[in-house]
Amino acid sequence: MPFNLYGSQTDFLSSVISSPSADMPQSSTAELIKAGRFNELADQFLTGSIDFLGKLLVALLIFYVGKWFIKRIAGLLGKVFDKRIEDRALRSFLTNLLNITLFATLIILIINIVGTKTVSIAALIGSVGLAVGLAVKDNLANFAGGVMLLFNKPFRGGDYIEAQNAAGTVQSVGILYTTLTTFDNKTVHIPNGPLSTGNIVNYSTQATRRVDLTINVDYGSDVELVKRLLLDIAEKHPQVLQDPAPLSRMVKMNDSSIDFVLRVWTLTADFWTVTYDLNEQAYESLIEHGLNIPFPQMTVHLAGNQNSELK
């Protein structure tokens, strides 16, 4: 078959002119509606919907696969933290920070894989950054406070502390809150920001604590006898330390009683046991030896005729 050069060129030019180029931009929705090209509009909608559903399925698949991997990584690093880090509060903080970092990385990875332009997302975040910053400024302060607590270490997991009008055993230091458990098994969440800048009383730092008991007896009681009785119960208690030695002295003369103080040292773990035991034993010992513990009362003396009828 003979080759027609001119015919081939003519057919090629005709095909280029008649067929739309792949690089030519598609008409907008408004232009299609204005021109009445509803078939093309339906085709664009169907194509866009299929493309969106495809990206959504890919994003969901990546999310669940990534979530599975994050769970395994967090579990593995959690075992490492348990072996290498003794502080329970520090372990909880690092675990929470690790989970947040991994999930943030997963979200960014999904955004890039499905084809969304990160530049547009950055511009969107920048446009609302001021409002978000004002809304979460307290949380940012709490996050910074948590970091400062872990660096300064005023307490560790398991310590008994008193701070921000709350007292309890430290369970964990989270990203935003520190969790305490009180003696009556209540859970208290304290924001890390105020906690890091306020006063913290840690009762678990020192190995020993001093127990101070105030005992009241009636006026006229034998001072030396009271002192000896209090020292006896302190020296006989197995959990009271003998170095420093227990101390018993009269400290004050009140309106209706004289006050004695009993000061003993004990291990921090035995503080409450010793406190309760000494209170009970001091009461029993004083009653046994005929010493009265006073209670508030008032004596009224009437002037004039004592037998006259009051009106």
PLY file of the C-alpha trace (Angstrom):
ply
format ascii 1.0
element vertex 311
property float x
property float y
property float z
element edge 310
property int vertex1
property int vertex2
end_header
0.00 0.00 0.00
1.57 3.36 -1.03
2.53 5.76 1.67
0.71 9.10 1.46
2.84 11.63 3.32
0.45 14.52 2.89
-2.54 12.42 3.80
-0.83 11.27 7.01
0.03 14.80 7.99
-3.51 15.95 7.29
-5.02 13.14 9.38
-2.61 13.82 12.20
-3.39 17.56 12.28
-7.10 16.84 12.13
-6.87 14.44 15.05
-4.91 16.95 17.13
-7.43 19.70 16.41
-10.50 17.57 16.96
-9.41 15.72 20.17
-8.92 17.67 23.39
-5.43 17.68 24.84
-4.79 15.87 28.11
-3.14 19.02 29.40
-6.14 21.20 28.70
-7.94 22.22 31.91
-11.38 20.86 32.49
-14.32 23.19 32.50
-15.54 24.33 35.89
-18.88 23.23 37.31
-20.35 26.70 36.81
-19.29 26.75 33.16
-20.79 23.32 32.54
-24.10 24.29 34.15
-24.14 27.58 32.24
-23.51 25.80 28.94
-26.06 23.09 29.73
-23.46 20.32 29.49
-25.01 18.20 32.22
-23.62 14.93 30.86
-20.08 16.18 31.33
-21.03 17.49 34.78
-22.34 14.04 35.75
-19.18 12.44 34.39
-16.99 14.78 36.46
-19.07 14.14 39.59
-18.89 10.37 39.12
-15.16 10.47 38.45
-14.52 12.70 41.48
-16.65 10.51 43.73
-14.83 7.35 42.68
-11.48 9.09 43.17
-12.54 10.36 46.63
-13.82 6.95 47.74
-10.63 5.33 46.55
-8.48 7.75 48.53
-10.72 7.33 51.56
-10.39 3.53 51.46
-6.61 3.82 51.07
-6.44 6.28 53.98
-8.53 3.99 56.22
-6.42 0.98 55.29
-3.19 2.84 56.05
-4.62 4.14 59.31
-5.60 0.73 60.67
-2.36 -0.89 59.53
-0.38 2.00 61.04
-2.42 1.77 64.26
-1.53 -1.91 64.51
2.17 -1.14 64.07
1.98 1.72 66.60
0.43 -0.61 69.16
3.22 -3.13 68.66
5.94 -0.47 68.80
4.44 1.11 71.93
4.21 -2.30 73.59
7.83 -3.11 72.76
9.13 0.24 73.99
6.89 -0.04 77.05
8.71 -3.22 78.03
12.03 -1.43 77.54
10.83 1.47 79.73
9.72 -0.96 82.44
13.20 -2.49 82.56
15.28 0.69 82.20
13.18 3.36 83.98
12.23 2.85 87.62
10.12 5.99 87.97
6.50 5.06 87.19
5.54 8.67 86.52
8.32 9.10 83.97
7.34 5.87 82.22
3.74 7.00 81.83
4.78 10.42 80.49
7.18 8.94 77.91
4.57 6.38 76.84
1.93 9.06 76.27
4.40 11.28 74.40
5.46 8.33 72.22
1.85 7.50 71.28
1.06 11.10 70.36
4.23 11.39 68.24
3.59 8.13 66.39
-0.05 8.97 65.65
0.89 12.47 64.45
3.48 10.90 62.13
0.88 8.44 60.85
-1.60 11.23 60.05
1.04 13.20 58.14
2.02 10.04 56.25
-1.61 9.39 55.27
-2.02 12.98 54.06
1.01 12.65 51.82
0.09 9.20 50.47
-3.48 10.11 49.48
-2.15 13.08 47.54
-3.30 16.03 49.61
-0.97 18.98 49.30
0.76 19.58 52.60
1.34 23.19 51.58
-2.41 23.82 51.65
-2.70 22.13 55.02
0.15 24.22 56.39
-1.57 27.36 55.17
-4.82 26.27 56.80
-3.09 25.53 60.09
-1.32 28.87 59.92
-4.56 30.75 59.34
-6.22 29.28 62.43
-3.04 29.05 64.49
-3.78 32.15 66.53
-7.26 30.99 67.52
-6.04 27.49 68.33
-3.13 28.91 70.34
-5.47 31.03 72.44
-7.79 28.08 72.97
-5.10 25.63 74.08
-2.69 27.99 75.84
-3.49 26.39 79.20
-2.87 22.93 77.77
0.45 24.07 76.33
1.38 25.39 79.76
0.37 22.04 81.26
2.51 20.19 78.73
5.50 22.39 79.52
4.80 21.90 83.22
4.87 18.13 82.78
8.25 18.35 81.08
9.58 20.52 83.93
8.27 18.08 86.53
10.09 15.20 84.87
13.32 17.19 84.61
13.24 18.60 88.15
11.76 15.43 89.70
10.16 16.87 92.86
8.40 13.50 93.19
8.34 10.05 91.69
5.63 7.54 90.97
4.39 6.06 94.25
5.34 9.10 96.38
2.80 10.61 98.74
2.58 14.36 98.07
0.48 17.36 98.98
-0.04 20.08 96.36
-2.78 22.35 94.98
-5.06 21.63 97.96
-4.90 17.89 97.29
-2.94 15.05 98.86
-2.40 11.52 97.62
-0.09 8.94 96.10
1.31 9.77 92.65
0.06 7.28 90.07
1.27 8.86 86.84
2.42 12.07 85.18
0.52 12.48 81.93
0.96 14.93 79.08
-1.38 17.45 80.71
-2.29 16.13 84.17
-0.71 14.39 87.14
-2.91 11.70 88.70
-3.08 11.15 92.47
-4.95 8.54 94.49
-6.16 9.67 97.92
-6.40 7.57 101.08
-10.12 7.03 100.50
-9.40 5.83 96.94
-10.43 8.96 95.08
-8.64 9.87 91.86
-7.44 13.48 91.62
-6.14 15.00 88.37
-3.93 18.06 88.90
-2.92 20.22 85.88
0.82 20.05 85.36
1.18 23.82 84.83
0.07 25.01 88.29
1.62 21.92 89.87
5.08 22.68 88.48
5.01 26.32 89.69
3.31 25.76 93.08
4.40 24.36 96.41
4.82 20.59 96.58
5.19 18.75 99.88
6.69 15.30 99.34
6.24 13.03 102.36
8.08 10.11 100.77
11.45 11.66 100.00
13.03 11.05 103.41
13.44 7.60 104.92
12.14 8.68 108.35
9.44 11.00 109.69
8.67 12.50 113.07
5.36 11.86 114.80
4.14 14.74 116.99
1.33 14.04 119.45
-0.26 16.63 121.75
-1.75 15.24 124.97
-3.99 17.33 127.30
-4.43 16.62 131.02
-6.14 18.40 133.90
-4.49 21.06 136.01
-3.03 19.51 139.14
-1.77 16.40 137.32
1.70 15.07 138.13
3.92 16.43 135.36
6.70 13.88 135.83
4.21 11.02 135.84
2.66 12.14 132.56
6.09 12.50 130.94
7.18 9.05 132.14
3.97 7.37 130.94
4.29 8.88 127.47
7.95 7.90 127.19
7.15 4.35 128.31
4.62 3.72 125.57
6.98 5.26 122.98
9.98 3.17 124.03
7.96 -0.05 124.04
6.53 0.42 120.55
8.48 -1.80 118.11
8.24 0.64 115.19
9.46 3.71 117.11
13.14 4.49 116.47
15.35 4.96 119.51
17.78 7.20 117.63
16.82 10.02 117.79
15.39 9.22 121.20
11.70 9.90 121.95
10.92 13.21 123.65
8.11 14.01 126.12
7.72 17.52 127.63
5.05 19.92 128.84
4.69 22.66 126.22
1.73 24.86 127.13
-0.75 25.86 129.83
-4.16 26.31 128.25
-7.32 27.77 129.79
-8.55 24.42 131.07
-5.63 22.01 130.53
-1.89 21.57 130.44
-0.48 20.28 127.16
2.27 17.72 126.70
4.00 16.83 123.46
5.32 13.40 122.53
7.77 13.37 119.63
9.12 10.15 118.19
10.81 9.14 114.93
9.76 6.25 112.74
10.17 4.96 109.21
8.11 6.85 106.65
6.15 3.72 105.77
5.19 3.26 109.46
4.12 6.87 110.11
0.37 6.37 110.28
0.56 3.07 112.16
2.72 4.63 114.86
0.48 7.71 115.03
-2.68 5.69 115.60
-1.05 3.27 118.05
0.48 5.95 120.25
-2.79 7.91 120.42
-4.69 4.84 121.59
-2.02 3.69 124.03
-1.56 7.19 125.52
-5.28 7.44 126.25
-5.41 4.00 127.88
-2.28 4.63 129.97
-3.47 8.00 131.29
-6.91 6.66 132.24
-5.33 3.63 133.91
-3.21 5.88 136.17
-6.11 8.12 137.13
-5.16 11.10 134.95
-8.10 12.96 133.45
-8.24 14.27 129.91
-10.18 17.55 130.06
-13.00 18.64 127.79
-14.35 22.15 127.17
-16.52 23.34 130.05
-17.51 26.57 131.78
-18.01 27.32 135.50
-20.41 30.19 136.31
-20.24 31.99 139.72
-23.31 34.01 140.66
-22.87 37.19 142.73
-25.23 37.97 145.67
-27.68 35.57 147.26
-26.93 32.06 146.01
-30.41 30.87 147.05
-32.34 33.62 145.32
-34.48 32.63 142.40
-33.25 33.73 139.03
-35.79 35.68 137.04
0 1
1 2
2 3
3 4
4 5
5 6
6 7
7 8
8 9
9 10
10 11
11 12
12 13
13 14
14 15
15 16
16 17
17 18
18 19
19 20
20 21
21 22
22 23
23 24
24 25
25 26
26 27
27 28
28 29
29 30
30 31
31 32
32 33
33 34
34 35
35 36
36 37
37 38
38 39
39 40
40 41
41 42
42 43
43 44
44 45
45 46
46 47
47 48
48 49
49 50
50 51
51 52
52 53
53 54
54 55
55 56
56 57
57 58
58 59
59 60
60 61
61 62
62 63
63 64
64 65
65 66
66 67
67 68
68 69
69 70
70 71
71 72
72 73
73 74
74 75
75 76
76 77
77 78
78 79
79 80
80 81
81 82
82 83
83 84
84 85
85 86
86 87
87 88
88 89
89 90
90 91
91 92
92 93
93 94
94 95
95 96
96 97
97 98
98 99
99 100
100 101
101 102
102 103
103 104
104 105
105 106
106 107
107 108
108 109
109 110
110 111
111 112
112 113
113 114
114 115
115 116
116 117
117 118
118 119
119 120
120 121
121 122
122 123
123 124
124 125
125 126
126 127
127 128
128 129
129 130
130 131
131 132
132 133
133 134
134 135
135 136
136 137
137 138
138 139
139 140
140 141
141 142
142 143
143 144
144 145
145 146
146 147
147 148
148 149
149 150
150 151
151 152
152 153
153 154
154 155
155 156
156 157
157 158
158 159
159 160
160 161
161 162
162 163
163 164
164 165
165 166
166 167
167 168
168 169
169 170
170 171
171 172
172 173
173 174
174 175
175 176
176 177
177 178
178 179
179 180
180 181
181 182
182 183
183 184
184 185
185 186
186 187
187 188
188 189
189 190
190 191
191 192
192 193
193 194
194 195
195 196
196 197
197 198
198 199
199 200
200 201
201 202
202 203
203 204
204 205
205 206
206 207
207 208
208 209
209 210
210 211
211 212
212 213
213 214
214 215
215 216
216 217
217 218
218 219
219 220
220 221
221 222
222 223
223 224
224 225
225 226
226 227
227 228
228 229
229 230
230 231
231 232
232 233
233 234
234 235
235 236
236 237
237 238
238 239
239 240
240 241
241 242
242 243
243 244
244 245
245 246
246 247
247 248
248 249
249 250
250 251
251 252
252 253
253 254
254 255
255 256
256 257
257 258
258 259
259 260
260 261
261 262
262 263
263 264
264 265
265 266
266 267
267 268
268 269
269 270
270 271
271 272
272 273
273 274
274 275
275 276
276 277
277 278
278 279
279 280
280 281
281 282
282 283
283 284
284 285
285 286
286 287
287 288
288 289
289 290
290 291
291 292
292 293
293 294
294 295
295 296
296 297
297 298
298 299
299 300
300 301
301 302
302 303
303 304
304 305
305 306
306 307
307 308
308 309
309 310
